[in-house]
């Protein structure tokens, strides 16, 4: 399992990746630098909570997630909704998401979108549970 952008809150049992060292961070890597330091088809589960709003190229980031996830396995993504009040004050946020364009980004890369639910938290966002389609 890989936890992208884990910060100090890495999922138990995961390999934590963040752009700066800290508690829970196993791999220090700037996710804007491709390819990421992982093999093709390496992970059964990739968890990406509030990272897709940050990269310079969100499509390339999705393609990289696809590359490192084993076919038929799960990617869990949480991103801010375009209407979230907490999205705009953060100057590192480059992308916000709504349902139709977000689903298209994943389906174009052979992901099956299983569920999308509105997050009820203060931050607000969309959650995908998307197993990568078997080629």
C-alpha positions in Angstrom: 0.0 0.0 0.0 1.2 3.5 -0.9 0.1 6.7 0.9 0.9 9.6 -1.4 1.4 13.0 0.4 1.1 11.2 3.7 2.6 14.0 5.9 2.5 12.9 9.6 -0.8 11.0 9.1 0.4 7.9 7.2 -2.0 5.0 6.9 -0.9 2.1 9.1 1.1 -0.4 7.0 1.6 1.9 4.1 4.7 3.3 2.5 4.5 7.0 3.0 5.6 9.5 0.4 5.9 13.3 0.9 8.0 16.1 -0.5 9.6 16.8 2.8 11.0 14.5 5.5 9.0 14.0 8.7 7.3 11.4 11.0 5.7 8.7 8.9 7.5 9.7 5.6 9.4 6.7 4.2 10.2 8.2 0.8 10.9 11.9 0.2 10.0 12.7 -3.3 8.6 15.7 -5.2 5.5 14.3 -7.0 6.0 16.8 -9.8 9.2 14.9 -10.8 8.4 11.9 -13.1 8.8 9.0 -13.1 8.2 8.4 -9.4 10.7 6.1 -7.7 8.5 3.0 -7.9 8.3 0.1 -10.3 5.4 -0.5 -12.7 2.5 -2.4 -11.1 4.1 -2.3 -7.7 1.1 -1.5 -5.4 -2.2 -3.2 -4.6 -3.6 0.0 -3.1 -2.7 3.6 -3.7 -4.2 6.2 -1.4 -4.1 9.9 -2.4 -5.7 12.2 0.0 -5.6 15.9 -1.0 -2.7 15.7 -3.3 -4.2 16.0 -6.8 -5.0 19.7 -6.3 -1.3 20.4 -6.0 0.7 19.0 -8.9 1.6 21.1 -12.0 0.2 18.4 -14.3 -2.7 16.5 -12.8 -3.2 14.3 -15.9 0.4 13.2 -15.7 0.0 12.5 -12.0 -3.0 10.3 -12.7 -1.0 8.5 -15.4 1.8 7.9 -12.8 -0.7 6.5 -10.3 -1.9 4.2 -13.0 1.7 3.1 -13.8 2.5 2.1 -10.2 -0.8 0.4 -9.4 -1.3 -3.3 -10.2 -4.0 -4.1 -12.7 -7.4 -4.8 -11.0 -6.3 -3.1 -7.7 -7.6 -0.1 -5.9 -6.8 3.6 -6.0 -8.5 5.8 -3.4 -8.5 9.5 -4.1 -9.9 12.4 -2.0 -9.8 15.9 -3.6 -11.4 19.2 -2.9 -14.7 20.1 -4.5 -14.5 23.2 -6.7 -17.0 24.9 -4.3 -15.1 24.2 -1.1 -14.4 27.4 0.8 -11.1 25.9 2.0 -9.8 25.4 -1.5 -9.2 29.0 -2.4 -7.2 30.3 0.6 -4.4 27.8 0.0 -2.0 29.2 -2.6 -0.6 25.7 -3.3 -3.9 24.5 -4.7 -3.7 24.5 -8.5 -6.7 22.3 -9.3 -10.2 21.8 -8.0 -12.6 19.1 -9.0 -16.2 18.6 -10.0 -17.8 15.2 -10.8 -18.1 15.1 -14.6 -14.6 16.2 -15.6 -13.0 14.2 -12.8 -14.8 11.0 -13.8 -13.7 11.5 -17.4 -10.0 11.9 -16.3 -10.1 8.5 -14.6 -12.2 6.6 -17.2 -9.9 7.8 -20.1 -7.1 6.0 -18.3 -9.0 2.7 -17.9 -10.2 3.1 -14.4 -13.6 1.8 -13.4 -15.1 4.4 -11.1 -16.9 2.5 -8.4 -18.2 5.2 -6.1 -18.2 8.9 -5.8 -19.5 10.5 -2.6 -19.5 14.1 -1.4 -17.4 14.4 1.7 -19.3 15.8 4.6 -16.2 17.2 6.3 -15.4 20.9 6.6 -12.9 20.6 3.7 -15.4 19.0 1.3 -14.3 17.0 -1.7 -14.9 13.9 -3.8 -13.8 10.4 -3.0 -13.1 7.8 -5.7 -12.7 4.1 -5.0 -11.4 3.0 -8.4 -9.9 -0.3 -9.2 -7.7 -0.1 -12.2 -9.1 -2.1 -15.1 -7.3 -5.2 -16.1 -5.6 -4.6 -19.4 
